[in-house]
Amino acid sequence: MKRSRVILSILLITLAGLAIYWWSDTPIHFTREEGKVIPRNALELAFENYHEEIVEASEDLELPYAYLMALTVLECSGKKPAGKRYEKVVYERLQKVKSGEKRKYEQVRHRHLKNASDAAIENLATSWGPFQLMGYKCIGMDVEVADIRGDDAVFYGAKWVKAEYGHLLKKERYKDAFHYHNTGRTFPRSGNSQTHDPMYVTRGLEYMKYFEKRLKEEEAS
């Protein structure tokens, strides 16, 4: 009987979390606290996990705090560790660069991969950190994969953002910036987003409002 009640409680909590997700479009995650399963809003989770690091990175690199925080929700749902995502297509393309079948892949050329093992190329074909930066981006940054997935992942991820499309953020072109981060291109003139999630940009802009408010509250306290 006790086990049945526990299962029923978990089911009800799960359904409640799904209902919140459905209505808010905000990712919900479940954590265990004192034996209980607790639904967590990803915005709150991101604030708890990344607020201090992103405040520091945004000040050091002169990037908008709310934008970087919104990215952590879009890319890793505010989780820490952020997790990783292996891209088989990228792996295959990098292997072709290594073999000489393909001349280059973005900034990656044969000389970068000629001595790389399959495991190393797999790391390069995996996205890391709170901004889910692809491993091969480290080559253009002249750092190691360990740098963009380790303790300094926020800083190096933000540094890449500034170098790659910081000019969009400086002009407050946030719609273009979100689209660029996900696709490598600014928002299409057609008005049709090319992101993997059609609501990626829209949600990012909404998340920014939340974090702008939280930052003001934090500064006022």
C-alpha positions in Angstrom: 0.0 0.0 0.0 2.8 2.4 0.9 4.6 1.7 -2.3 1.4 2.4 -4.3 1.0 5.7 -2.6 4.6 6.7 -3.4 4.0 5.7 -7.1 0.8 7.7 -7.2 2.5 10.8 -5.6 5.3 10.7 -8.2 2.7 10.3 -11.0 0.7 13.3 -9.7 3.8 15.4 -9.4 4.9 14.5 -12.9 1.5 15.4 -14.3 1.6 18.7 -12.5 5.0 19.4 -13.9 3.9 18.6 -17.4 0.9 20.9 -16.9 3.2 23.7 -15.9 5.4 23.1 -18.8 2.4 23.0 -21.2 1.1 26.3 -20.0 4.4 28.2 -19.4 6.6 26.8 -22.2 9.3 26.8 -19.6 11.3 23.5 -19.1 10.5 21.7 -15.9 13.0 19.3 -14.2 12.6 17.0 -11.2 15.0 16.8 -8.3 15.0 14.8 -5.2 15.0 16.6 -1.8 14.6 14.6 1.4 13.1 11.7 -0.5 10.6 13.8 -2.3 10.4 14.4 -6.1 10.3 18.2 -6.6 9.4 19.9 -10.0 11.8 22.7 -10.7 11.4 25.6 -13.1 14.4 25.8 -15.4 14.6 29.6 -15.0 15.0 29.3 -11.2 17.4 26.4 -11.7 19.6 28.5 -14.0 19.6 31.4 -11.6 20.7 29.2 -8.8 23.4 27.5 -10.8 24.8 30.2 -13.0 23.9 33.6 -11.7 27.2 34.4 -10.0 29.4 33.0 -12.8 27.5 34.9 -15.5 27.5 38.1 -13.6 31.3 37.9 -13.5 31.6 36.8 -17.2 29.2 39.5 -18.4 31.1 42.2 -16.6 34.5 41.0 -17.7 33.5 40.6 -21.3 31.0 43.4 -21.5 28.1 41.1 -22.6 24.4 41.3 -21.5 23.8 39.2 -18.4 20.2 38.5 -19.3 21.1 37.1 -22.7 23.7 34.7 -21.4 21.4 33.5 -18.7 18.6 32.9 -21.2 21.0 30.9 -23.3 21.6 28.5 -20.3 17.9 27.8 -20.2 17.6 27.3 -23.9 20.8 25.1 -24.2 21.0 23.1 -21.0 17.7 24.0 -19.1 19.8 25.6 -16.3 21.2 22.2 -15.3 24.7 21.9 -13.7 26.5 19.9 -14.8 25.1 21.0 -18.2 25.4 17.7 -19.9 26.6 17.1 -23.4 25.2 16.3 -26.9 27.0 14.2 -29.4 26.4 15.1 -33.1 27.0 12.1 -35.4 26.8 14.3 -38.6 29.5 16.6 -37.3 31.7 13.6 -36.3 31.4 12.2 -39.9 32.3 15.6 -41.4 35.4 15.9 -39.1 36.5 12.4 -40.0 36.4 13.4 -43.7 38.5 16.5 -43.0 41.0 14.2 -41.2 41.1 11.8 -44.1 41.5 14.6 -46.7 38.2 13.7 -48.3 36.9 17.2 -47.2 39.1 20.3 -47.3 37.8 21.9 -44.1 34.9 22.2 -41.8 34.5 25.8 -40.7 37.9 26.6 -39.2 38.9 23.0 -38.8 41.5 21.8 -41.3 43.4 18.5 -41.9 46.4 19.8 -39.9 44.3 20.1 -36.8 43.0 16.5 -37.0 45.8 14.5 -38.6 47.0 13.0 -35.3 43.6 13.0 -33.6 42.1 9.7 -32.3 38.5 8.7 -32.9 37.8 9.5 -29.3 39.3 13.0 -29.7 37.2 13.7 -32.8 34.1 12.4 -30.9 34.8 15.1 -28.2 35.1 17.7 -31.0 31.8 16.6 -32.3 30.0 17.0 -29.0 28.5 20.1 -27.5 29.6 21.1 -24.0 28.9 23.5 -21.2 25.9 25.7 -20.3 25.9 27.2 -23.8 26.4 23.8 -25.5 29.4 25.0 -27.4 30.6 22.4 -30.0 33.9 20.9 -29.1 35.6 21.8 -32.4 35.0 25.5 -31.6 38.0 25.2 -29.3 40.3 25.1 -32.3 39.4 28.5 -33.5 39.7 29.8 -29.9 43.1 28.2 -29.5 42.1 26.4 -26.3 41.4 22.7 -25.3 38.1 20.9 -25.3 38.6 20.6 -21.5 38.5 24.4 -21.2 35.0 24.7 -22.7 33.5 21.8 -20.7 35.3 22.2 -17.4 35.1 24.7 -14.5 35.6 27.7 -16.8 33.0 26.6 -19.3 30.9 29.8 -18.7 33.8 32.1 -19.3 35.1 30.3 -22.5 31.5 29.9 -23.8 30.8 33.6 -23.3 34.2 34.5 -24.8 33.2 32.5 -27.9 29.9 34.3 -28.0 31.6 37.7 -28.0 34.1 36.8 -30.7 31.5 35.1 -32.9 28.5 37.5 -32.8 29.2 40.0 -30.0 28.5 42.8 -32.5 24.9 41.7 -32.6 24.6 41.9 -28.8 26.3 45.3 -28.7 23.5 46.6 -31.0 20.9 44.8 -28.9 19.9 42.6 -31.9 18.9 39.8 -29.5 16.5 38.1 -32.0 19.4 37.8 -34.5 21.8 36.7 -31.7 19.6 33.8 -30.5 19.1 32.6 -34.0 22.8 32.9 -34.8 23.8 30.9 -31.7 21.6 28.0 -32.8 22.0 28.1 -36.6 25.1 30.2 -37.4 22.9 32.7 -39.2 20.9 35.8 -38.3 17.1 35.7 -38.2 15.7 35.2 -41.8 14.0 38.1 -43.5 11.2 35.7 -44.4 10.3 35.7 -40.7 10.5 31.9 -40.5 12.9 30.7 -37.8 15.4 28.0 -38.9 16.2 26.9 -35.3 15.7 23.3 -34.3 12.9 24.4 -32.0 10.7 27.0 -33.8 10.1 28.8 -30.5 13.8 28.9 -29.6 14.1 32.7 -30.3 10.7 33.6 -28.9 11.4 31.8 -25.7 14.9 33.3 -25.4 13.5 36.8 -25.6 10.9 36.0 -22.9 13.6 34.4 -20.7 15.6 37.6 -21.0 12.8 39.6 -19.4 12.8 37.2 -16.4 16.5 37.5 -15.8 16.5 41.3 -16.3 13.9 41.5 -13.5 15.8 39.0 -11.3 19.1 41.0 -11.7 17.4 44.2 -10.7 15.9 42.5 -7.6 19.3 41.1 -6.7 21.0 44.5 -7.0 18.3 46.1 -5.0 18.5 43.6 -2.1 
